[in-house]
Amino acid sequence: MNRDEIKSRARLSDSAVDKLSRIESVLPLMADLAGADLFIDCMQEPDGRMFVAAQAGPGHMPSAYRSRVVGCYAKREDEPAVYRAMETKSPVRDIRAVTQEERTVRQDVVPISDDDGRLIGVLIGERDISDDIRQEQKYEALVRRAEKGDFIHVSPEDAARREVHHRVKNHLQLIASIMNIQARNTESEEVKQAFRENTARVLSIASINELLAYGEGGPVALKPFLEKLRQNLTQLYDNEVSVKLLLEGDDLTADQEKATDIALVVNELVSNAFKHAFTGLTGGQVRVILKKGELFSSITVQDNGNGFDFNGKEGLGFGMSLVKMTVRDKLGGKLYLTSDREGTSVTFDFR
């Protein structure tokens, strides 16, 4: 904090700057405790623009900022919570903002007063939500792409069925939005991560539902159906890991309900592979293999990543429990798991 610059730009007294300096001295500790980027902003006189007087980022997790922005202006259109807290002299919470580096964040802002009760600045806490926004935009783009399908003739029955699917999709997206809000409102990183994972599952269900909406209403050809899912997942994770996702094997068919359950299982297994199998690696490969049988057919999701301890703590996660339950109760099949240093293979069968 540059005392002379703050006194000059904000026209504050020595005692007011002293108070801001005392708050600045504990900003790094507070940032670590909150897991957020923290700032002190002051109002420049006489034009009323807010500028950054102090900054601290969390030491145990990535900051939303690549560089320091001390001295930079906070624009009203980008950070409305900052101006609202300054003008109303009241705390403002959970308002979306755009940083000086064009990152999307959520801000909590509280006013700072001197010993005489005069407002001298605001304390800001920021959490980066850019990844959440990109994830939502990817799902929305996938849904819009499905909605733009070119259909020559649509029967009244198909139109009604698609309308039902469309409404279900909208409800699922609403649920996902509510879960995102809850994730942003919790302080627990463990709870926040659980909300994010379940939000991704709900949005995946919405995407699968939209794919089914533009089928013909009868038996589903699984290979073309899973190919669309493969394309969606490839787009969804294209910026996170350098992994090839391949679909191969026999042509299988299933009714719509069973096709939905199969797609949910494949989605969960592939998502787990993308998120966990290649940690510390430069890339890899995930194969989805369809095999037709006389009584039971099967699908295998196989990766060449780090391997996974299914008997340990990490094997008890909700995602794998969901897979086991769906295969057993909805598909009437069994799940077969193998994993070693060469990678992981998960096979499930169904009638």
DRENLOMI-32821 format. One record per residue (C-alpha): residue in three letters; residue number from 1; x, y, z negated. Coordinates in steps of 0.001 Angstrom, whole numbers. Last residue first. Layout:
<recs>
+------+-----+---------+---------+---------+
: code : pos :       u :       v :       w :
+------+-----+---------+---------+---------+
:  ALA : NUM :       X :       Y :       Z :
...
+------+-----+---------+---------+---------+
</recs>
This chain:
<recs>
+------+-----+---------+---------+---------+
: code : pos :       u :       v :       w :
+------+-----+---------+---------+---------+
:  ARG : 351 :  -29786 :  -57677 :   21501 :
:  PHE : 350 :  -27038 :  -55704 :   19759 :
:  ASP : 349 :  -23334 :  -55961 :   19040 :
:  PHE : 348 :  -20847 :  -53649 :   17368 :
:  THR : 347 :  -17111 :  -53428 :   17941 :
:  VAL : 346 :  -14651 :  -51095 :   16207 :
:  SER : 345 :  -10979 :  -51138 :   17242 :
:  THR : 344 :   -8303 :  -49045 :   15546 :
:  GLY : 343 :   -4724 :  -48222 :   16468 :
:  GLU : 342 :   -1284 :  -49777 :   16936 :
:  ARG : 341 :    -353 :  -49321 :   13290 :
:  ASP : 340 :   -3273 :  -51511 :   12275 :
:  SER : 339 :   -7054 :  -51543 :   12426 :
:  THR : 338 :   -9824 :  -54082 :   12959 :
:  LEU : 337 :  -13531 :  -53639 :   12369 :
:  TYR : 336 :  -16471 :  -55812 :   13494 :
:  LEU : 335 :  -20026 :  -54514 :   13030 :
:  LYS : 334 :  -23061 :  -56766 :   13283 :
:  GLY : 333 :  -26366 :  -56497 :   15131 :
:  GLY : 332 :  -30065 :  -55946 :   14559 :
:  LEU : 331 :  -29877 :  -52595 :   16380 :
:  LYS : 330 :  -31843 :  -50500 :   13885 :
:  ASP : 329 :  -31059 :  -52090 :   10514 :
:  ARG : 328 :  -27576 :  -53575 :   10930 :
:  VAL : 327 :  -26088 :  -51308 :   13598 :
:  THR : 326 :  -27707 :  -48190 :   12145 :
:  MET : 325 :  -26666 :  -49013 :    8561 :
:  LYS : 324 :  -23066 :  -49758 :    9497 :
:  VAL : 323 :  -22765 :  -46567 :   11557 :
:  LEU : 322 :  -24291 :  -44400 :    8823 :
:  SER : 321 :  -21925 :  -45917 :    6260 :
:  MET : 320 :  -19052 :  -45161 :    8629 :
:  GLY : 319 :  -20077 :  -41509 :    8813 :
:  PHE : 318 :  -20808 :  -41191 :    5086 :
:  GLY : 317 :  -17273 :  -42076 :    4113 :
:  LEU : 316 :  -16335 :  -45258 :    2280 :
:  GLY : 315 :  -13392 :  -46158 :    4513 :
:  GLU : 314 :  -11376 :  -43165 :    3316 :
:  LYS : 313 :  -11244 :  -44614 :    -187 :
:  GLY : 312 :   -9617 :  -47843 :     920 :
:  ASN : 311 :  -11046 :  -50962 :    2518 :
:  PHE : 310 :  -11435 :  -49392 :    5955 :
:  ASP : 309 :   -7834 :  -48165 :    5923 :
:  PHE : 308 :   -7362 :  -46598 :    9371 :
:  GLY : 307 :   -4839 :  -46830 :   12185 :
:  ASN : 306 :   -2579 :  -44110 :   13524 :
:  GLY : 305 :   -3959 :  -43800 :   17046 :
:  ASN : 304 :   -4332 :  -46162 :   20008 :
:  ASP : 303 :   -8125 :  -46034 :   20064 :
:  GLN : 302 :  -10920 :  -48544 :   20653 :
:  VAL : 301 :  -14693 :  -48134 :   20638 :
:  THR : 300 :  -16222 :  -51501 :   21523 :
:  ILE : 299 :  -19779 :  -52076 :   22736 :
:  SER : 298 :  -21532 :  -55427 :   22613 :
:  SER : 297 :  -24258 :  -57486 :   24248 :
:  PHE : 296 :  -26068 :  -60253 :   22391 :
:  LEU : 295 :  -27929 :  -63253 :   23814 :
:  GLU : 294 :  -26179 :  -63947 :   27113 :
:  GLY : 293 :  -23581 :  -61193 :   26816 :
:  LYS : 292 :  -22806 :  -57921 :   28572 :
:  LYS : 291 :  -19704 :  -55998 :   27533 :
:  LEU : 290 :  -19417 :  -52210 :   27361 :
:  ILE : 289 :  -15998 :  -50711 :   26506 :
:  VAL : 288 :  -15517 :  -47196 :   25107 :
:  ARG : 287 :  -11801 :  -46395 :   25226 :
:  VAL : 286 :  -10028 :  -43670 :   23221 :
:  GLN : 285 :   -6547 :  -42558 :   24285 :
:  GLY : 284 :   -3680 :  -40621 :   22796 :
:  GLY : 283 :   -2287 :  -37228 :   21998 :
:  THR : 282 :     655 :  -35341 :   20498 :
:  LEU : 281 :     430 :  -37256 :   17226 :
:  GLY : 280 :     410 :  -35810 :   13689 :
:  THR : 279 :   -3240 :  -36700 :   13162 :
:  PHE : 278 :   -4358 :  -38876 :   16081 :
:  ALA : 277 :   -6934 :  -41184 :   14535 :
:  HIS : 276 :   -8805 :  -38683 :   12355 :
:  LYS : 275 :  -10885 :  -36133 :   14272 :
:  PHE : 274 :  -10907 :  -37668 :   17753 :
:  ALA : 273 :  -11373 :  -41194 :   16401 :
:  ASN : 272 :  -14135 :  -40123 :   14034 :
:  SER : 271 :  -15929 :  -38355 :   16898 :
:  VAL : 270 :  -15676 :  -41512 :   19022 :
:  LEU : 269 :  -17156 :  -43645 :   16241 :
:  GLU : 268 :  -19957 :  -41181 :   15450 :
:  ASN : 267 :  -20916 :  -40635 :   19089 :
:  VAL : 266 :  -20841 :  -44371 :   19812 :
:  VAL : 265 :  -23170 :  -45023 :   16857 :
:  LEU : 264 :  -25516 :  -42200 :   17850 :
:  ALA : 263 :  -25514 :  -43349 :   21487 :
:  ILE : 262 :  -26455 :  -46890 :   20448 :
:  ASP : 261 :  -29297 :  -45583 :   18272 :
:  THR : 260 :  -30618 :  -43437 :   21126 :
:  ALA : 259 :  -30350 :  -46303 :   23605 :
:  LYS : 258 :  -32316 :  -48495 :   21158 :
:  GLU : 257 :  -35149 :  -45975 :   21047 :
:  GLN : 256 :  -35058 :  -45402 :   24804 :
:  ASP : 255 :  -35175 :  -49073 :   25784 :
:  ALA : 254 :  -31918 :  -50710 :   26701 :
:  THR : 253 :  -29884 :  -51452 :   29839 :
:  LEU : 252 :  -26326 :  -52642 :   30402 :
:  ASP : 251 :  -23852 :  -52294 :   33301 :
:  ASP : 250 :  -20534 :  -53849 :   32340 :
:  GLY : 249 :  -17251 :  -52279 :   31324 :
:  GLU : 248 :  -15597 :  -48869 :   31182 :
:  LEU : 247 :  -15779 :  -45432 :   29588 :
:  LEU : 246 :  -12572 :  -43485 :   28918 :
:  LEU : 245 :  -11827 :  -40599 :   26548 :
:  LYS : 244 :   -8349 :  -39138 :   27013 :
:  VAL : 243 :   -6874 :  -37344 :   23985 :
:  SER : 242 :   -5015 :  -34052 :   23788 :
:  VAL : 241 :   -6586 :  -32820 :   20558 :
:  GLU : 240 :   -8613 :  -29786 :   19480 :
:  ASN : 239 :   -9337 :  -27730 :   22579 :
:  ASP : 238 :  -11157 :  -30426 :   24565 :
:  TYR : 237 :  -13136 :  -31726 :   21575 :
:  LEU : 236 :  -16627 :  -30630 :   22610 :
:  GLN : 235 :  -15935 :  -30839 :   26326 :
:  THR : 234 :  -14790 :  -34451 :   26045 :
:  LEU : 233 :  -17730 :  -35217 :   23754 :
:  ASN : 232 :  -20223 :  -33898 :   26312 :
:  GLN : 231 :  -18570 :  -35754 :   29178 :
:  ARG : 230 :  -18597 :  -39001 :   27190 :
:  LEU : 229 :  -22286 :  -38469 :   26324 :
:  LYS : 228 :  -23038 :  -38094 :   30036 :
:  GLU : 227 :  -21062 :  -41297 :   30671 :
:  LEU : 226 :  -23006 :  -42930 :   27836 :
:  PHE : 225 :  -26232 :  -42446 :   29804 :
:  PRO : 224 :  -24623 :  -43564 :   33084 :
:  LYS : 223 :  -23402 :  -46764 :   31332 :
:  LEU : 222 :  -26503 :  -47338 :   29248 :
:  ALA : 221 :  -29083 :  -47544 :   32004 :
:  VAL : 220 :  -32155 :  -46557 :   30001 :
:  PRO : 219 :  -35404 :  -48511 :   30283 :
:  GLY : 218 :  -38417 :  -46327 :   31098 :
:  GLY : 217 :  -39059 :  -42586 :   30566 :
:  GLU : 216 :  -37436 :  -41405 :   33803 :
:  GLY : 215 :  -34529 :  -39625 :   32195 :
:  TYR : 214 :  -34428 :  -35886 :   31681 :
:  ALA : 213 :  -35567 :  -35918 :   28073 :
:  LEU : 212 :  -33074 :  -38646 :   27206 :
:  LEU : 211 :  -30166 :  -36245 :   27716 :
:  GLU : 210 :  -31920 :  -33661 :   25538 :
:  ASN : 209 :  -32300 :  -36175 :   22713 :
:  ILE : 208 :  -28608 :  -37007 :   22940 :
:  SER : 207 :  -27734 :  -33298 :   22645 :
:  ALA : 206 :  -30067 :  -32809 :   19701 :
:  ILE : 205 :  -28617 :  -35905 :   18013 :
:  SER : 204 :  -25154 :  -34445 :   18550 :
:  LEU : 203 :  -26328 :  -31173 :   17006 :
:  VAL : 202 :  -27477 :  -33086 :   13928 :
:  ARG : 201 :  -24179 :  -34939 :   13699 :
:  ALA : 200 :  -22145 :  -31729 :   14075 :
:  THR : 199 :  -24190 :  -30140 :   11288 :
:  ASN : 198 :  -23481 :  -33223 :    9174 :
:  GLU : 197 :  -19750 :  -32750 :    9625 :
:  ARG : 196 :  -19987 :  -29034 :    8875 :
:  PHE : 195 :  -22078 :  -29595 :    5739 :
:  ALA : 194 :  -19604 :  -32178 :    4447 :
:  GLN : 193 :  -16697 :  -29800 :    5125 :
:  LYS : 192 :  -18409 :  -27016 :    3134 :
:  VAL : 191 :  -19112 :  -29420 :     261 :
:  GLU : 190 :  -15427 :  -30368 :      86 :
:  GLU : 189 :  -14335 :  -26736 :     513 :
:  SER : 188 :  -16502 :  -25762 :   -2468 :
:  GLU : 187 :  -17466 :  -22068 :   -2460 :
:  THR : 186 :  -20848 :  -22641 :    -832 :
:  ASN : 185 :  -22674 :  -19930 :    1107 :
:  ARG : 184 :  -21009 :  -20586 :    4480 :
:  ALA : 183 :  -21954 :  -24244 :    4393 :
:  GLN : 182 :  -25542 :  -23362 :    3481 :
:  ILE : 181 :  -25755 :  -21044 :    6496 :
:  ASN : 180 :  -24370 :  -23791 :    8733 :
:  MET : 179 :  -26930 :  -26220 :    7323 :
:  ILE : 178 :  -29744 :  -23797 :    8192 :
:  SER : 177 :  -28374 :  -23473 :   11732 :
:  ALA : 176 :  -28223 :  -27257 :   12109 :
:  ILE : 175 :  -31851 :  -27560 :   10954 :
:  LEU : 174 :  -32862 :  -24951 :   13540 :
:  GLN : 173 :  -30941 :  -26877 :   16208 :
:  LEU : 172 :  -32832 :  -30006 :   15239 :
:  HIS : 171 :  -36171 :  -28187 :   15477 :
:  ASN : 170 :  -35264 :  -26863 :   18933 :
:  LYS : 169 :  -34234 :  -30344 :   20114 :
:  VAL : 168 :  -37502 :  -31814 :   18859 :
:  ARG : 167 :  -39386 :  -29130 :   20771 :
:  HIS : 166 :  -37479 :  -29922 :   23969 :
:  HIS : 165 :  -38061 :  -33655 :   23562 :
:  VAL : 164 :  -41800 :  -33030 :   23210 :
:  GLU : 163 :  -41775 :  -30745 :   26270 :
:  ARG : 162 :  -39836 :  -33373 :   28187 :
:  ARG : 161 :  -42507 :  -35966 :   27428 :
:  ALA : 160 :  -45270 :  -33601 :   28517 :
:  ALA : 159 :  -43506 :  -32812 :   31798 :
:  ASP : 158 :  -42838 :  -36494 :   32413 :
:  GLU : 157 :  -46523 :  -37327 :   31927 :
:  PRO : 156 :  -47588 :  -34402 :   34141 :
:  SER : 155 :  -45252 :  -35732 :   36863 :
:  VAL : 154 :  -42075 :  -33840 :   37731 :
:  HIS : 153 :  -41004 :  -33625 :   41347 :
:  ILE : 152 :  -37800 :  -32353 :   42919 :
:  PHE : 151 :  -35713 :  -32225 :   39759 :
:  ASP : 150 :  -32535 :  -30159 :   39644 :
:  GLY : 149 :  -31103 :  -30304 :   36123 :
:  LYS : 148 :  -30733 :  -26866 :   34507 :
:  GLU : 147 :  -31909 :  -28067 :   31089 :
:  ALA : 146 :  -28986 :  -30472 :   30813 :
:  ARG : 145 :  -26525 :  -27636 :   31401 :
:  ARG : 144 :  -28324 :  -25508 :   28828 :
:  VAL : 143 :  -27976 :  -28321 :   26273 :
:  LEU : 142 :  -24254 :  -28670 :   26916 :
:  ALA : 141 :  -23793 :  -24899 :   26702 :
:  GLU : 140 :  -25654 :  -24801 :   23374 :
:  TYR : 139 :  -23426 :  -27591 :   22035 :
:  LYS : 138 :  -20321 :  -25702 :   23103 :
:  GLN : 137 :  -21621 :  -22433 :   21674 :
:  GLU : 136 :  -22275 :  -24065 :   18296 :
:  GLN : 135 :  -18719 :  -25426 :   18169 :
:  ARG : 134 :  -17308 :  -22052 :   19201 :
:  ILE : 133 :  -19267 :  -20318 :   16421 :
:  ASP : 132 :  -18115 :  -22842 :   13798 :
:  ASP : 131 :  -14504 :  -22407 :   14945 :
:  SER : 130 :  -14820 :  -18612 :   14698 :
:  ILE : 129 :  -16213 :  -18793 :   11136 :
:  ASP : 128 :  -13220 :  -17198 :    9361 :
:  ARG : 127 :  -13938 :  -16251 :    5757 :
:  GLU : 126 :  -13543 :  -12651 :    4596 :
:  GLY : 125 :  -13563 :  -10986 :    1184 :
:  ILE : 124 :  -13669 :   -7203 :    1056 :
:  LEU : 123 :  -13040 :   -4772 :   -1827 :
:  VAL : 122 :  -14373 :   -1277 :   -1151 :
:  GLY : 121 :  -13066 :    2229 :   -1640 :
:  ILE : 120 :  -12927 :    5310 :   -3888 :
:  LEU : 119 :  -16507 :    5701 :   -5134 :
:  ARG : 118 :  -16550 :    8135 :   -8043 :
:  GLY : 117 :  -17607 :    6639 :  -11364 :
:  ASP : 116 :  -15223 :    8731 :  -13457 :
:  ASP : 115 :  -12858 :    5812 :  -14055 :
:  ASP : 114 :  -12618 :    5212 :  -10310 :
:  SER : 113 :  -15147 :    3206 :   -8310 :
:  ILE : 112 :  -14694 :     173 :   -6043 :
:  PRO : 111 :  -17610 :   -1075 :   -3924 :
:  VAL : 110 :  -18178 :   -4788 :   -3229 :
:  VAL : 109 :  -18056 :   -6483 :     193 :
:  ASP : 108 :  -18639 :  -10115 :    1201 :
:  GLN : 107 :  -17784 :  -10698 :    4849 :
:  ARG : 106 :  -18314 :  -13597 :    7239 :
:  VAL : 105 :  -15807 :  -13805 :   10075 :
:  THR : 104 :  -15583 :  -13792 :   13882 :
:  ARG : 103 :  -12053 :  -13195 :   15185 :
:  GLU : 102 :  -11430 :  -10306 :   17601 :
:  GLU : 101 :   -7993 :   -9361 :   16182 :
:  GLN : 100 :   -9312 :   -6207 :   14480 :
:  THR :  99 :  -11892 :   -8479 :   12896 :
:  VAL :  98 :  -15493 :   -9058 :   13969 :
:  ALA :  97 :  -18182 :   -9201 :   11279 :
:  ARG :  96 :  -21066 :  -11396 :   10110 :
:  ILE :  95 :  -22666 :  -10451 :    6803 :
:  ASP :  94 :  -22607 :  -12853 :    3849 :
:  ARG :  93 :  -22867 :  -10319 :    1026 :
:  VAL :  92 :  -23216 :   -6576 :     447 :
:  PRO :  91 :  -22472 :   -5131 :   -2994 :
:  SER :  90 :  -23931 :   -1681 :   -3750 :
:  LYS :  89 :  -22636 :    1895 :   -3480 :
:  THR :  88 :  -25188 :    2415 :    -681 :
:  GLU :  87 :  -22801 :    4231 :    1679 :
:  MET :  86 :  -19648 :    2283 :     889 :
:  ALA :  85 :  -21431 :   -1079 :     798 :
:  ARG :  84 :  -23174 :    -329 :    4101 :
:  TYR :  83 :  -19950 :     847 :    5722 :
:  VAL :  82 :  -18076 :   -2354 :    4892 :
:  ALA :  81 :  -21087 :   -4554 :    5693 :
:  PRO :  80 :  -21303 :   -3117 :    9218 :
:  GLU :  79 :  -17874 :   -4444 :   10223 :
:  ASP :  78 :  -17693 :   -4560 :   14038 :
:  GLU :  77 :  -20170 :   -1790 :   14890 :
:  ARG :  76 :  -18841 :     410 :   12075 :
:  LYS :  75 :  -15255 :       7 :   13224 :
:  ALA :  74 :  -12650 :    -860 :   10601 :
:  TYR :  73 :   -9586 :    1274 :   11307 :
:  CYS :  72 :   -6013 :      38 :   11066 :
:  GLY :  71 :   -3637 :    1193 :    8313 :
:  VAL :  70 :   -2991 :   -2325 :    7045 :
:  VAL :  69 :   -3764 :   -4794 :    9850 :
:  ARG :  68 :   -1105 :   -7396 :    9108 :
:  SER :  67 :    -523 :  -10150 :   11650 :
:  ARG :  66 :   -1999 :  -13465 :   12835 :
:  TYR :  65 :   -5159 :  -13059 :   10789 :
:  ALA :  64 :   -7806 :  -15644 :    9897 :
:  SER :  63 :   -5379 :  -16986 :    7294 :
:  PRO :  62 :   -4500 :  -20666 :    7159 :
:  MET :  61 :   -4631 :  -22450 :    3764 :
:  HIS :  60 :   -2560 :  -22607 :     581 :
:  GLY :  59 :   -1266 :  -19020 :     527 :
:  PRO :  58 :   -4574 :  -17253 :     988 :
:  GLY :  57 :   -4289 :  -13848 :    2669 :
:  ALA :  56 :   -3691 :  -10374 :    1243 :
:  GLN :  55 :   -4392 :   -6877 :    2626 :
:  ALA :  54 :   -4285 :   -3285 :    1438 :
:  ALA :  53 :   -5425 :     156 :    2636 :
:  VAL :  52 :   -7450 :    -871 :    5691 :
:  PHE :  51 :   -9364 :    2052 :    7206 :
:  MET :  50 :  -12970 :    3225 :    7066 :
:  ARG :  49 :  -14035 :    6189 :    9178 :
:  GLY :  48 :  -15847 :    9046 :    7449 :
:  ASP :  47 :  -14466 :   11840 :    9681 :
:  PRO :  46 :  -13319 :   14129 :    6812 :
:  GLU :  45 :  -11758 :   12218 :    5212 :
:  GLN :  44 :  -10872 :    8574 :    5736 :
:  MET :  43 :  -12887 :    6068 :    3745 :
:  CYS :  42 :  -10926 :    3337 :    2004 :
:  ASP :  41 :  -10634 :    -394 :    2606 :
:  ILE :  40 :   -9137 :   -2952 :     211 :
:  PHE :  39 :   -8792 :   -6367 :    1771 :
:  LEU :  38 :   -9022 :  -10071 :     979 :
:  ASP :  37 :   -8592 :  -13078 :    3274 :
:  ALA :  36 :  -10262 :  -16154 :    1787 :
:  GLY :  35 :   -9600 :  -19310 :    -223 :
:  ALA :  34 :  -11240 :  -17633 :   -3223 :
:  LEU :  33 :   -8526 :  -18533 :   -5746 :
:  ASP :  32 :   -5711 :  -18060 :   -3256 :
:  ALA :  31 :   -7109 :  -14682 :   -2177 :
:  MET :  30 :   -7549 :  -13656 :   -5829 :
:  LEU :  29 :   -3896 :  -14448 :   -6547 :
:  PRO :  28 :   -2761 :  -12531 :   -3452 :
:  LEU :  27 :   -5057 :   -9566 :   -4341 :
:  VAL :  26 :   -3748 :   -9217 :   -7914 :
:  SER :  25 :   -1321 :   -6347 :   -7270 :
:  GLU :  24 :   -3771 :   -4703 :   -4860 :
:  ILE :  23 :   -6259 :   -4195 :   -7699 :
:  ARG :  22 :   -3613 :   -2363 :   -9720 :
:  SER :  21 :   -2692 :    -300 :   -6672 :
:  LEU :  20 :   -6333 :     687 :   -6123 :
:  LYS :  19 :   -6488 :    1869 :   -9726 :
:  ASP :  18 :   -3298 :    3894 :   -9336 :
:  VAL :  17 :   -4697 :    5427 :   -6134 :
:  ALA :  16 :   -7689 :    6669 :   -8117 :
:  SER :  15 :   -5433 :    8045 :  -10890 :
:  ASP :  14 :   -3280 :    9884 :   -8342 :
:  SER :  13 :   -6366 :   11508 :   -6824 :
:  LEU :  12 :   -7847 :   10499 :   -3477 :
:  ARG :  11 :   -8004 :   12476 :    -254 :
:  ALA :  10 :   -8726 :    9355 :    1814 :
:  ARG :   9 :   -6159 :   10035 :    4556 :
:  SER :   8 :   -3612 :   11975 :    2500 :
:  LYS :   7 :   -3861 :   10034 :    -757 :
:  ILE :   6 :   -3877 :    6766 :    1187 :
:  GLU :   5 :    -812 :    7767 :    3230 :
:  ASP :   4 :    1066 :    8908 :     134 :
:  ARG :   3 :     329 :    5695 :   -1748 :
:  ASN :   2 :    1394 :    3354 :    1054 :
:  MET :   1 :       0 :       0 :       0 :
+------+-----+---------+---------+---------+
</recs>
